[in-house]
Amino acid sequence: MKFDPFIIYEDNHILILEKPAGLLSQGDHTGDENLFDLLKEFIRIKYEKPGNVYLGSIHRLDRPVGGIMLFGKTSKATTRLQDQMKAGLIKKKYLAITEKHPDIEEADLVHYLTKDESKNKSKVYDHPKKDCKLCKLHYKVLANIKGFALLDITLDTGRSHQIRAQLAHMGFPIKGDSKYGISHGIKHESLGLFAYQLGFTHPVTKEWMEFTHFPPSDKNFNPFKAFFPRPNG
């Protein structure tokens, strides 16, 4: 595929861009094209690098999810950003469209998650269980249109499929998510979920940086554009 990334910010140490929905963050068993490899090749061509291109992965987004992704361009920057991620120091916010309206307009959700690797599916529980990991998020309802709700989500932990699994467990799954309870979703099609804000300390300058990038024109999000949060929200 021709890869023309939407780069939000770039310097000598980091690169931030929008991952398109439907594209893998990294390679997997499918062998399908993925953002990591495409971006390395893009950098090699753009900067005419003769050898191997270094690119460090800081986090991932599920294949059907679009939004802001952060990469390290040096090993030092990557290690420092990965340490921030592990310590919970990177701010991650999402917009989600749910199939049903939550009964409570704003709440913290605390559950315990386990991942079935064979099915690539997570399951959440209300109480601690063996081999489960704590997962936390905060949501606020921004709008309700024709039975669908727009949620502003702050992710406190970064478990696999966490937002999708937690919201489905609560009875308001993400629009179009066939894996977590919506039978009419289409595999790899974009979901009503978008990573719109990322905040972190620059690994070299130590400056706090925050980036906000809203979904592009999309059938899921277009009806809700008037209700998107302000960039400093």
SEGU-34697 format. One line per field, with one value per residue (C-alpha): residue number from 1; residue in three letters; chain; x, z, y. Coordinates in steps of 0.05 Angstrom, whole numbers, plus 32768, in hexadecimal, padded with zeros to 4 digits. Layout:
N
num c(NUM, ...)
residu c(ala, ...)
chaine c(A, ...)
x c(X, ...)
z c(Z, ...)
y c(Y, ...)
//
This chain:
233
num c(1, 2, 3, 4, 5, 6, 7, 8, 9, 10, 11, 12, 13, 14, 15, 16, 17, 18, 19, 20, 21, 22, 23, 24, 25, 26, 27, 28, 29, 30, 31, 32, 33, 34, 35, 36, 37, 38, 39, 40, 41, 42, 43, 44, 45, 46, 47, 48, 49, 50, 51, 52, 53, 54, 55, 56, 57, 58, 59, 60, 61, 62, 63, 64, 65, 66, 67, 68, 69, 70, 71, 72, 73, 74, 75, 76, 77, 78, 79, 80, 81, 82, 83, 84, 85, 86, 87, 88, 89, 90, 91, 92, 93, 94, 95, 96, 97, 98, 99, 100, 101, 102, 103, 104, 105, 106, 107, 108, 109, 110, 111, 112, 113, 114, 115, 116, 117, 118, 119, 120, 121, 122, 123, 124, 125, 126, 127, 128, 129, 130, 131, 132, 133, 134, 135, 136, 137, 138, 139, 140, 141, 142, 143, 144, 145, 146, 147, 148, 149, 150, 151, 152, 153, 154, 155, 156, 157, 158, 159, 160, 161, 162, 163, 164, 165, 166, 167, 168, 169, 170, 171, 172, 173, 174, 175, 176, 177, 178, 179, 180, 181, 182, 183, 184, 185, 186, 187, 188, 189, 190, 191, 192, 193, 194, 195, 196, 197, 198, 199, 200, 201, 202, 203, 204, 205, 206, 207, 208, 209, 210, 211, 212, 213, 214, 215, 216, 217, 218, 219, 220, 221, 222, 223, 224, 225, 226, 227, 228, 229, 230, 231, 232, 233)
residu c(met, lys, phe, asp, pro, phe, ile, ile, tyr, glu, asp, asn, his, ile, leu, ile, leu, glu, lys, pro, ala, gly, leu, leu, ser, gln, gly, asp, his, thr, gly, asp, glu, asn, leu, phe, asp, leu, leu, lys, glu, phe, ile, arg, ile, lys, tyr, glu, lys, pro, gly, asn, val, tyr, leu, gly, ser, ile, his, arg, leu, asp, arg, pro, val, gly, gly, ile, met, leu, phe, gly, lys, thr, ser, lys, ala, thr, thr, arg, leu, gln, asp, gln, met, lys, ala, gly, leu, ile, lys, lys, lys, tyr, leu, ala, ile, thr, glu, lys, his, pro, asp, ile, glu, glu, ala, asp, leu, val, his, tyr, leu, thr, lys, asp, glu, ser, lys, asn, lys, ser, lys, val, tyr, asp, his, pro, lys, lys, asp, cys, lys, leu, cys, lys, leu, his, tyr, lys, val, leu, ala, asn, ile, lys, gly, phe, ala, leu, leu, asp, ile, thr, leu, asp, thr, gly, arg, ser, his, gln, ile, arg, ala, gln, leu, ala, his, met, gly, phe, pro, ile, lys, gly, asp, ser, lys, tyr, gly, ile, ser, his, gly, ile, lys, his, glu, ser, leu, gly, leu, phe, ala, tyr, gln, leu, gly, phe, thr, his, pro, val, thr, lys, glu, trp, met, glu, phe, thr, his, phe, pro, pro, ser, asp, lys, asn, phe, asn, pro, phe, lys, ala, phe, phe, pro, arg, pro, asn, gly)
chaine c(A, A, A, A, A, A, A, A, A, A, A, A, A, A, A, A, A, A, A, A, A, A, A, A, A, A, A, A, A, A, A, A, A, A, A, A, A, A, A, A, A, A, A, A, A, A, A, A, A, A, A, A, A, A, A, A, A, A, A, A, A, A, A, A, A, A, A, A, A, A, A, A, A, A, A, A, A, A, A, A, A, A, A, A, A, A, A, A, A, A, A, A, A, A, A, A, A, A, A, A, A, A, A, A, A, A, A, A, A, A, A, A, A, A, A, A, A, A, A, A, A, A, A, A, A, A, A, A, A, A, A, A, A, A, A, A, A, A, A, A, A, A, A, A, A, A, A, A, A, A, A, A, A, A, A, A, A, A, A, A, A, A, A, A, A, A, A, A, A, A, A, A, A, A, A, A, A, A, A, A, A, A, A, A, A, A, A, A, A, A, A, A, A, A, A, A, A, A, A, A, A, A, A, A, A, A, A, A, A, A, A, A, A, A, A, A, A, A, A, A, A, A, A, A, A, A, A, A, A, A, A, A, A)
x c(8000, 8016, 8024, 801D, 8019, 7FF6, 8030, 801A, 805F, 80A6, 80EB, 812E, 8115, 80CB, 8095, 804A, 8017, 7FD0, 7FC8, 7F91, 7F5A, 7F60, 7FAD, 7FD4, 8001, 8036, 803F, 801A, 800A, 7FE0, 801B, 7FF1, 800F, 801B, 802A, 806E, 808D, 806C, 8086, 80CD, 80CD, 80AF, 80E7, 811C, 8105, 80F5, 8139, 8160, 817C, 81AB, 81A7, 8175, 8144, 813A, 80F2, 80DA, 8094, 8076, 802E, 7FFB, 7FB4, 7F86, 7F81, 7F3A, 7F4C, 7F69, 7F8C, 7FCC, 8009, 804E, 8090, 80D8, 810D, 8148, 8152, 815B, 811A, 80F5, 810D, 80FA, 80B5, 80AA, 80BC, 8088, 8054, 8063, 805F, 801B, 8037, 801E, 7FD9, 7FAB, 7F66, 7F34, 7EF1, 7EC1, 7E7C, 7E52, 7E16, 7DEF, 7DEE, 7E0F, 7DE0, 7E14, 7E2D, 7E74, 7E98, 7ED8, 7ED8, 7F04, 7F07, 7F36, 7F4B, 7F67, 7F7A, 7F6B, 7FA4, 7F88, 7F49, 7F6B, 7F34, 7F34, 7F02, 7EF5, 7EDC, 7EC0, 7EED, 7F35, 7F43, 7F81, 7FAC, 7F81, 7F9E, 7F7F, 7F61, 7F47, 7F28, 7EFE, 7EC6, 7E99, 7E5C, 7E61, 7E24, 7DEC, 7DD2, 7D9F, 7DB0, 7DFB, 7E25, 7E68, 7E97, 7ED7, 7F05, 7F44, 7F6B, 7F8F, 7FAB, 7FBC, 7FA3, 7F95, 7F50, 7F42, 7F11, 7EEB, 7EE5, 7ED4, 7E9D, 7E7F, 7E80, 7E59, 7E23, 7E36, 7E66, 7E8A, 7E66, 7E77, 7EA1, 7E92, 7EC6, 7EA3, 7E59, 7E41, 7E31, 7E2C, 7E72, 7EA2, 7EE7, 7F1E, 7EEB, 7EF6, 7ED4, 7EB5, 7EF6, 7F2E, 7F6D, 7F68, 7F98, 7FDD, 8008, 804E, 8091, 80C1, 80F8, 8130, 8118, 80ED, 80B6, 806E, 804E, 8005, 7FE6, 7F9D, 7F85, 7F3C, 7F21, 7F22, 7EE1, 7EC2, 7E7C, 7E7F, 7E97, 7E7B, 7E38, 7E5C, 7E8F, 7E6B, 7E74, 7EBE, 7EE2, 7F0D, 7F57, 7F69, 7F32)
z c(8000, 7FF5, 803B, 8046, 8092, 80B4, 80E0, 811A, 8137, 812A, 8144, 814A, 8183, 817A, 8145, 814F, 811A, 810E, 8107, 80D4, 80EC, 80CD, 80CC, 80FD, 812D, 8127, 8101, 8118, 8101, 80C7, 80A2, 8090, 8085, 80C5, 80DB, 80FB, 80BB, 808D, 80B8, 80BA, 806E, 8068, 8095, 806D, 802C, 8048, 8068, 8035, 806B, 804E, 8086, 80B8, 80D3, 811F, 8137, 817D, 818F, 81CD, 81CB, 819D, 8185, 8172, 8127, 811E, 8149, 812D, 8151, 816C, 8171, 818D, 8176, 818C, 8157, 8184, 81B6, 81EF, 81DF, 81D8, 821B, 8240, 8220, 822E, 8277, 827A, 825C, 828F, 82C8, 82B0, 82A1, 825A, 8252, 8222, 820F, 81DF, 81C0, 81BF, 81A0, 81C5, 81AE, 81ED, 821B, 825F, 829A, 82BE, 829A, 82B7, 82DD, 82EC, 82D5, 82FB, 82E4, 82E0, 829B, 827E, 8236, 820F, 81DE, 81B5, 81A6, 81AA, 81D9, 821E, 8256, 8292, 82D7, 830F, 8344, 8346, 8329, 831D, 82E3, 82DA, 82D4, 82F1, 82BB, 82C7, 829D, 82A5, 8276, 826C, 823E, 820D, 81E2, 81D1, 8189, 8170, 81A5, 819F, 81D3, 81CC, 8206, 8219, 8238, 8261, 8263, 82A5, 8292, 824E, 824C, 820B, 81EF, 8232, 821C, 81EE, 8223, 825D, 8239, 821E, 8264, 827D, 8247, 8217, 81E4, 81B0, 816E, 813A, 8169, 8153, 8183, 81C1, 81B8, 8179, 8146, 810A, 810E, 80D5, 80E2, 80DF, 80CE, 80F5, 8139, 815E, 8184, 8178, 819F, 819C, 81D1, 81EA, 821E, 8236, 824C, 8212, 821C, 820F, 821D, 8258, 8240, 824A, 8206, 81F6, 81B3, 819F, 815D, 814E, 811F, 80D5, 80AE, 80C3, 80C2, 810C, 8126, 80F3, 8117, 8158, 8140, 8161, 81A5, 81A2, 81E1, 81DE, 81D3, 821A, 8236)
y c(8000, 8048, 8063, 80AE, 80B5, 80EF, 8107, 8132, 8141, 812C, 813E, 811A, 80EE, 80E0, 80D9, 80E0, 80CF, 80B8, 806D, 805E, 8030, 7FEB, 7FEA, 7FBF, 7FE5, 7FAF, 7F6E, 7F30, 7EE9, 7F02, 7F1F, 7F5B, 7F9F, 7FC5, 800C, 7FFD, 7FE0, 8012, 804C, 8031, 802D, 8073, 808F, 8069, 8088, 80CE, 80D6, 80AC, 807F, 804A, 8017, 7FFE, 8031, 8033, 803A, 802C, 8015, 8036, 801D, 7FFE, 800A, 7FD1, 7FC5, 7FE3, 8020, 8060, 8098, 80B6, 808A, 809A, 807D, 8086, 8097, 8085, 804C, 807E, 80A2, 8060, 8045, 8084, 8087, 803D, 804A, 8082, 8053, 801C, 804F, 8069, 80AE, 80B4, 80D4, 80AF, 80C6, 80A7, 80B7, 807D, 8074, 8041, 8019, 802C, 8067, 805B, 8063, 808D, 80CB, 80CA, 8093, 806D, 8025, 7FF4, 7FAC, 7F71, 7F58, 7F18, 7F0B, 7ECB, 7ECC, 7E93, 7EBC, 7F00, 7F16, 7F35, 7F27, 7F54, 7F44, 7F6F, 7F50, 7F39, 7EF4, 7ECB, 7EE3, 7F21, 7F67, 7FA6, 7FD4, 801A, 8051, 808F, 80A2, 80DE, 80DF, 811A, 810E, 80DF, 80D9, 80A6, 8073, 807B, 809E, 80C3, 80B7, 80DB, 80A6, 80AE, 806D, 8061, 801C, 8001, 7FB9, 7F93, 7FA6, 7FC8, 7FFE, 7FCF, 7F98, 7FC6, 7FEC, 7FAC, 7F8F, 7FCB, 7FC2, 7FFA, 7FDB, 8004, 800F, 7FDA, 7FAE, 7F67, 7F4A, 7F64, 7F5A, 7F7D, 7F47, 7F75, 7F91, 7F82, 7F66, 7F9B, 7FD2, 8012, 8014, 804E, 8056, 8088, 809B, 80E7, 8101, 80EE, 8111, 8100, 811D, 8125, 80F1, 8123, 816A, 8154, 8182, 816C, 8163, 8158, 814A, 814A, 812E, 811F, 80E9, 80F8, 80F6, 80B4, 8098, 8087, 80CB, 80FD, 8104, 8115, 8148, 8183, 8160, 8151, 816A, 81A8, 819A, 81AC, 8181)
//
